[in-house]
């Protein structure tokens, strides 16, 4: 009996394995059909999830984005679909044939039937697992717009008066100004002023949204809309037309008080909202139908000299008794342009020799474009 018991145990295990193998072959047709039915259920669940996602992502008033868990689940469903469809297509004859694959037992192709049967069971288990995982309570989360960001800037002499004039145009009670245009030559300080306006509203609740957009000369309307959309938490495919995007932006902004700052406009843009923009041309202000047009002037001689001294190291100005007078003449050559005064002032801050200062003055007087 001591010998018989282990033998029976081995026989039992062998019989169990054989029984499973026979089941894989005998029930292959039924398992293929079951796999097809189960996967059709998974496809339906996938379509339902996609519908919920589309509804959430198309809500422009409260835009949402699909969760990472849902994205991963959809990818796995797609990968499994390709494999299962191939199995079903390659074995369509078996599913439609009335005969059982069990009749091939002992034949040469019986081993391949066993491998296929085992594969079908594995895929069925994978489908059932994805069906359970697909019971999502939430398929998306609230898409937050870009947070308000202050823009690094610096104080410029003579800017306060114009800054206050711009703020007065925007915030005065009863003021009907809806669109303000800042214009002036390049380097006069328009962008610095616009940055200050942007930062001013960081600590106030006057506007629900402050949107800063750099337009530039060759930027397309779609690119401008993309910048605005990013601030609002809204995005589009490349195929979405300009007017469709404009409609979406309007839907989001129509119930909110906002300030849209457009920098560096070169030609007219059709806008119907509260806008503060900058351009080099007064004519563009006309095309934009600006309610208020503010020209940013160059600094006067005293303001220019004050700004220049701020950027030049005291050591450089005191390196020789004649340097201060040369420095004043250099500042005058900058014609009151803050950008020129700041740039050249920083350049000269490292010059501690009179000849270097005289050379800089000569270069500016003869050919300013050659000044590094």
C-alpha positions as CSV (number, residue, x, y, z in Angstrom):
1,X,0.0,0.0,0.0
2,X,2.9,2.3,0.7
3,X,4.0,2.0,-2.9
4,X,0.5,2.1,-4.4
5,X,-0.4,5.5,-2.8
6,X,2.3,7.6,-4.5
7,X,1.5,5.9,-7.8
8,X,-2.1,6.8,-7.5
9,X,-1.2,10.4,-6.6
10,X,1.0,10.7,-9.7
11,X,-1.7,9.1,-11.8
12,X,-4.3,11.6,-10.4
13,X,-2.1,14.5,-11.3
14,X,-1.4,13.2,-14.8
15,X,-5.1,12.6,-15.3
16,X,-5.9,16.2,-14.2
17,X,-3.4,17.7,-16.6
18,X,-4.8,15.5,-19.4
19,X,-8.3,16.5,-18.6
20,X,-7.4,20.2,-18.9
21,X,-5.7,19.5,-22.2
22,X,-8.7,17.7,-23.5
23,X,-11.0,20.5,-22.3
24,X,-8.8,23.1,-24.2
25,X,-9.4,21.1,-27.4
26,X,-12.9,19.8,-26.9
27,X,-14.4,23.2,-25.9
28,X,-12.3,25.3,-28.3
29,X,-15.3,26.3,-30.5
30,X,-17.4,27.3,-27.5
31,X,-14.5,29.3,-25.9
32,X,-13.9,31.2,-29.2
33,X,-17.5,32.2,-29.3
34,X,-17.5,33.2,-25.6
35,X,-14.4,35.3,-26.3
36,X,-16.1,37.1,-29.1
37,X,-19.2,37.8,-27.0
38,X,-17.1,39.0,-24.0
39,X,-14.9,41.2,-26.2
40,X,-18.0,42.8,-27.8
41,X,-19.1,43.7,-24.3
42,X,-15.7,45.3,-23.6
43,X,-15.9,47.3,-26.8
44,X,-19.3,48.6,-25.7
45,X,-17.9,49.6,-22.4
46,X,-14.9,51.3,-24.1
47,X,-17.3,53.3,-26.3
48,X,-19.3,54.4,-23.3
49,X,-16.1,55.5,-21.6
50,X,-15.1,57.5,-24.7
51,X,-18.5,59.2,-24.8
52,X,-18.2,60.3,-21.2
53,X,-14.7,61.6,-21.9
54,X,-15.8,63.5,-25.0
55,X,-18.6,65.1,-23.1
56,X,-16.3,66.2,-20.3
57,X,-13.5,67.5,-22.6
58,X,-16.0,69.4,-24.8
59,X,-17.4,71.3,-21.8
60,X,-15.7,74.7,-22.4
61,X,-17.2,76.4,-19.4
62,X,-15.8,73.8,-17.1
63,X,-13.1,72.1,-19.2
64,X,-11.9,68.7,-18.0
65,X,-9.2,66.2,-19.0
66,X,-9.2,62.4,-19.0
67,X,-7.5,60.8,-16.1
68,X,-4.2,58.9,-16.6
69,X,-5.9,55.7,-15.3
70,X,-8.5,55.9,-18.0
71,X,-5.9,56.7,-20.7
72,X,-3.9,53.6,-19.7
73,X,-7.1,51.4,-19.7
74,X,-8.0,52.6,-23.2
75,X,-4.6,51.8,-24.5
76,X,-4.7,48.3,-23.1
77,X,-8.1,47.7,-24.6
78,X,-6.9,48.8,-28.0
79,X,-3.8,46.6,-27.8
80,X,-5.9,43.6,-26.8
81,X,-8.4,44.3,-29.5
82,X,-5.8,43.8,-32.2
83,X,-4.7,40.5,-30.9
84,X,-8.2,39.1,-30.2
85,X,-9.5,40.2,-33.6
86,X,-6.7,38.3,-35.3
87,X,-7.5,35.1,-33.3
88,X,-11.2,35.4,-34.2
89,X,-10.4,36.1,-37.9
90,X,-7.9,33.3,-38.2
91,X,-10.2,30.8,-36.7
92,X,-13.6,31.8,-38.1
93,X,-13.9,28.3,-39.7
94,X,-13.8,26.6,-36.3
95,X,-16.4,28.9,-34.9
96,X,-18.8,28.3,-37.8
97,X,-18.1,24.5,-38.1
98,X,-20.6,22.2,-36.3
99,X,-17.9,19.6,-35.5
100,X,-15.9,19.4,-32.3
101,X,-12.2,19.8,-32.4
102,X,-12.0,16.8,-30.1
103,X,-12.3,14.5,-33.1
104,X,-8.7,15.4,-34.0
105,X,-7.3,13.9,-30.8
106,X,-4.3,11.8,-31.7
107,X,-3.8,13.5,-35.0
108,X,-0.9,15.6,-35.9
109,X,-2.7,19.0,-35.5
110,X,-4.0,18.2,-32.1
111,X,-1.1,19.9,-30.4
112,X,-1.8,23.1,-32.2
113,X,-5.4,22.9,-31.2
114,X,-4.3,22.6,-27.6
115,X,-2.0,25.7,-27.9
116,X,-4.8,27.7,-29.5
117,X,-7.3,26.6,-26.8
118,X,-5.0,27.7,-24.0
119,X,-4.4,31.1,-25.7
120,X,-8.1,31.7,-26.0
121,X,-8.6,31.0,-22.3
122,X,-5.8,33.5,-21.5
123,X,-7.4,36.2,-23.6
124,X,-10.8,35.5,-22.1
125,X,-9.3,36.1,-18.6
126,X,-7.7,39.3,-19.8
127,X,-11.0,40.6,-21.3
128,X,-12.8,39.8,-18.0
129,X,-10.2,41.7,-16.1
130,X,-10.5,44.8,-18.3
131,X,-14.3,44.6,-18.0
132,X,-14.0,44.8,-14.2
133,X,-11.4,47.6,-14.3
134,X,-13.6,49.6,-16.7
135,X,-16.3,50.4,-14.1
136,X,-14.9,54.0,-13.7
137,X,-16.7,56.3,-11.3
138,X,-14.7,59.3,-12.8
139,X,-13.2,59.4,-16.2
140,X,-11.9,63.0,-16.1
141,X,-10.8,65.7,-13.8
142,X,-11.2,69.5,-13.8
143,X,-8.7,71.1,-16.2
144,X,-7.3,74.2,-14.5
145,X,-6.2,77.1,-16.6
146,X,-2.6,78.3,-16.4
147,X,-2.2,80.2,-13.0
148,X,-1.7,83.9,-13.1
149,X,2.0,84.6,-13.3
150,X,3.9,87.7,-12.6
151,X,6.4,88.7,-15.2
152,X,9.9,89.7,-14.1
153,X,10.4,93.4,-14.9
154,X,12.5,96.3,-13.7
155,X,11.8,99.9,-12.7
156,X,12.4,102.5,-15.4
157,X,12.8,106.2,-14.8
158,X,9.9,108.3,-16.1
159,X,7.5,105.4,-16.5
160,X,5.2,106.2,-13.5
161,X,3.2,108.9,-15.2
162,X,2.3,106.7,-18.2
163,X,1.7,103.7,-16.0
164,X,-0.9,105.7,-13.9
165,X,-2.5,106.9,-17.1
166,X,-3.0,103.4,-18.4
167,X,-4.4,102.2,-15.0
168,X,-6.8,105.2,-15.0
169,X,-8.0,104.1,-18.4
170,X,-8.7,100.6,-17.2
171,X,-10.1,100.9,-13.7
172,X,-11.8,104.3,-13.4
173,X,-15.5,103.9,-12.3
174,X,-17.9,104.8,-15.1
175,X,-15.1,104.7,-17.7
176,X,-16.4,103.3,-21.0
177,X,-13.0,102.5,-22.3
178,X,-12.9,98.9,-23.5
179,X,-9.8,98.9,-25.6
180,X,-6.5,100.7,-24.9
181,X,-3.6,101.0,-27.4
182,X,0.0,101.8,-26.4
183,X,2.1,102.9,-29.3
184,X,5.6,104.2,-29.7
185,X,9.0,103.5,-31.4
186,X,10.9,100.3,-30.6
187,X,12.8,100.3,-27.3
188,X,10.7,103.1,-25.8
189,X,9.4,100.9,-23.0
190,X,6.0,99.6,-24.1
191,X,6.7,96.0,-23.2
192,X,8.0,97.1,-19.7
193,X,4.9,99.1,-19.2
194,X,2.7,96.2,-20.3
195,X,4.6,93.9,-17.9
196,X,3.9,96.3,-15.0
197,X,0.2,96.4,-15.9
198,X,0.1,92.6,-15.9
199,X,1.8,92.4,-12.5
200,X,-0.4,95.2,-11.0
201,X,-3.5,93.0,-11.2
202,X,-1.8,90.0,-9.4
203,X,-2.8,91.5,-6.1
204,X,-6.3,92.8,-7.0
205,X,-9.6,91.1,-7.8
206,X,-10.6,93.7,-10.5
207,X,-10.4,91.0,-13.2
208,X,-11.3,87.3,-13.1
209,X,-8.6,86.7,-15.7
210,X,-5.5,88.5,-16.9
211,X,-4.2,86.9,-20.2
212,X,-0.8,88.0,-21.6
213,X,-0.2,87.1,-25.3
214,X,2.9,87.9,-27.4
215,X,1.6,88.5,-31.0
216,X,4.8,89.3,-33.0
217,X,4.9,90.0,-36.7
218,X,4.5,86.6,-38.3
219,X,2.4,84.8,-35.7
220,X,-0.8,83.3,-37.1
221,X,-4.3,83.8,-35.6
222,X,-4.4,80.2,-34.6
223,X,-1.1,80.6,-32.6
224,X,-2.6,83.6,-30.8
225,X,-5.8,81.6,-30.1
226,X,-3.6,78.7,-28.7
227,X,-1.9,81.1,-26.3
228,X,-5.3,82.3,-25.1
229,X,-6.7,78.8,-24.9
230,X,-3.8,77.6,-22.8
231,X,-4.5,80.3,-20.2
232,X,-8.2,79.2,-20.2
233,X,-7.5,75.4,-20.0
234,X,-9.0,75.0,-23.6
235,X,-7.2,73.2,-26.5
236,X,-8.1,72.2,-30.0
237,X,-6.8,69.9,-32.8
238,X,-4.9,71.6,-35.6
239,X,-7.9,71.0,-37.9
240,X,-10.2,73.2,-35.8
241,X,-11.0,76.3,-37.8
242,X,-10.3,79.9,-36.6
243,X,-14.0,80.7,-36.2
244,X,-14.7,77.6,-34.2
245,X,-11.8,78.4,-31.8
246,X,-13.1,82.0,-31.5
247,X,-16.6,80.7,-30.6
248,X,-15.1,78.5,-27.9
249,X,-13.1,81.3,-26.4
250,X,-16.2,83.5,-26.4
251,X,-18.2,80.8,-24.5
252,X,-15.5,80.7,-21.8
253,X,-15.0,84.5,-21.4
254,X,-18.5,85.8,-21.9
255,X,-19.5,85.4,-18.3
256,X,-16.1,86.5,-16.9
257,X,-14.4,89.9,-16.4
258,X,-11.0,89.7,-18.0
259,X,-8.1,91.7,-19.3
260,X,-6.3,90.6,-22.5
261,X,-2.9,92.1,-23.0
262,X,-1.5,91.8,-26.6
263,X,2.1,92.7,-27.1
264,X,3.8,93.6,-30.3
265,X,0.9,93.9,-32.8
266,X,1.9,94.8,-36.4
267,X,-1.4,94.7,-38.1
268,X,-5.1,95.0,-37.2
269,X,-6.9,92.2,-35.4
270,X,-10.6,92.1,-35.1
271,X,-11.3,92.1,-31.3
272,X,-14.5,92.9,-29.5
273,X,-13.4,92.6,-25.9
274,X,-11.5,94.5,-23.1
275,X,-8.0,94.7,-24.5
276,X,-4.7,96.4,-23.8
277,X,-2.2,96.0,-26.6
278,X,1.1,97.5,-27.8
279,X,2.2,98.4,-31.2
280,X,4.7,100.7,-32.9
281,X,2.1,102.3,-35.1
282,X,-0.6,104.8,-34.3
283,X,-2.3,103.6,-37.5
284,X,-2.6,100.1,-36.1
285,X,-4.4,101.6,-33.1
286,X,-6.8,103.1,-35.6
287,X,-7.4,99.7,-37.3
288,X,-8.0,98.2,-33.9
289,X,-10.6,100.9,-33.1
290,X,-8.9,101.6,-29.8
291,X,-11.1,103.7,-27.4
292,X,-7.9,105.1,-25.8
293,X,-4.6,105.6,-27.5
294,X,-1.6,106.4,-25.4
295,X,1.7,107.3,-26.9
296,X,4.8,106.1,-24.9
297,X,7.3,109.0,-25.3
298,X,11.1,108.9,-25.0
299,X,12.6,110.1,-21.7
300,X,13.7,113.7,-21.4
301,X,17.4,114.6,-21.0
302,X,17.3,114.6,-17.2
303,X,15.4,111.3,-16.9
304,X,17.7,109.7,-19.5
305,X,20.8,110.7,-17.6
306,X,19.3,109.5,-14.3
307,X,18.5,106.1,-15.8
308,X,21.9,105.8,-17.4
309,X,23.7,106.5,-14.1
310,X,21.6,103.7,-12.5
311,X,23.1,101.2,-15.0
312,X,26.7,102.3,-14.9
313,X,28.8,101.3,-12.0
314,X,30.0,104.2,-9.8
315,X,33.5,103.0,-10.2
316,X,33.4,103.4,-13.9
317,X,32.0,106.9,-13.8
318,X,34.7,108.0,-11.3
319,X,37.7,106.3,-13.1
320,X,38.7,109.7,-14.6
321,X,37.6,113.3,-14.1
322,X,36.5,113.7,-17.7
323,X,34.4,110.5,-17.8
324,X,31.2,112.0,-16.3
325,X,31.0,114.6,-19.1
326,X,31.6,111.9,-21.8
327,X,29.0,109.7,-20.1
328,X,26.4,112.5,-20.4
329,X,27.1,112.9,-24.1
330,X,26.8,109.1,-24.5
331,X,23.4,109.1,-22.7
332,X,22.3,112.0,-24.9
333,X,23.1,109.9,-28.0
334,X,20.6,107.3,-26.8
335,X,17.8,109.8,-27.6
336,X,15.9,109.0,-24.5
337,X,15.2,105.4,-25.4
338,X,15.1,103.3,-22.2
339,X,16.2,100.1,-23.9
340,X,19.3,101.9,-25.4
341,X,20.1,103.6,-22.1
342,X,19.9,100.4,-20.2
343,X,21.9,98.3,-22.7
344,X,24.7,100.8,-23.3
345,X,24.8,101.7,-19.6
346,X,25.4,98.0,-18.6
347,X,28.0,97.7,-21.3
348,X,29.9,100.8,-20.1
349,X,29.7,99.7,-16.4
350,X,32.9,97.6,-16.9
351,X,34.9,100.4,-18.7
352,X,37.4,102.0,-16.4
353,X,39.5,103.8,-18.9
354,X,38.9,107.3,-20.5
355,X,39.9,106.0,-23.9
356,X,37.2,103.3,-23.8
357,X,34.6,105.9,-23.0
358,X,35.8,108.2,-25.8
359,X,35.8,105.3,-28.3
360,X,32.2,104.4,-27.3
361,X,31.0,108.0,-27.8
362,X,32.8,108.1,-31.2
363,X,31.1,104.8,-32.3
364,X,27.7,106.0,-31.3
365,X,28.1,109.3,-33.1
366,X,29.5,107.8,-36.3
367,X,27.6,104.5,-36.6
368,X,25.4,103.5,-33.6
369,X,24.5,100.2,-35.4
370,X,28.1,99.0,-34.9
371,X,28.0,99.4,-31.2
372,X,28.0,95.9,-29.7
